[in-house]
């Protein structure tokens, strides 16, 4: 049910954190994975580590903020591996903390371009090829920030909420061709991207106290969900947002007593 042998998976932002864990676990499940991020040396390092385990991986660097580089990612993958069966849009940015009123137009536009536009572009570049074979899975890694307002990462939260709707809309538009499109909404995961949050003792203690499972998430917690959505086990799941947060969103602002 969770077998990915023979599938080609492209994962953006896959040199560390959640993206790397997804690449490693999909490779372990049998997929040929494309490791991609901005820095070529980091991509090669992760791809080499995966191939050292006996799995299959190649490195194709790409800056998601540039449409031509996204097209090159798609073209080079097809040239090297023949097709794309699984697309994981994981790369994202959050360049500013603080109220939206203090954010420049340029910063807001950069967040939208990299967190929303890039996902749409990449989906439009890959889904038609999947549709030609009547099979494909797209996973957009979003965040539980998309479910609520936030005075600190408000623009990031807006972009993550848009990712939810992007997944829903693409699921409707492409479902008739057996293309499944879903989003994953992680909670606080111990990655470099969220380091400012989980390394702060007060923030970490508060999140752990409010989380029913009593801990922060690990990259593999999200990777397992991605393998499920990409595999035959998830073949009747589309247009959904799978929350992977240890239960924190079901208790709201609960404080421990």
Secondary structure, 3 states (H helix, E strand, C coil): CCCCCCCEEEEECCCCHHHHHHHHHHHHCCCEEEEECCCHHHHHHHHHHHHCCCCEEEECCCCCCCHHHHHHHHHHHHHHHCCCCEEEECCCCCCCCCCHHHCCHHHHHHHHHHHHHHHHHHHHHHHHHHHHCCCEEEEEECCHHHHCCCCCCHHHHHHHHHHHHHHHHHHHHHHHHCEEEEEEEECCECCCCCHHHHCCHHHHHHHHHHCCCCCCECHHHHHHHHHHHHCHHHCCCCCCEEEECCCHHHHCCCCCC
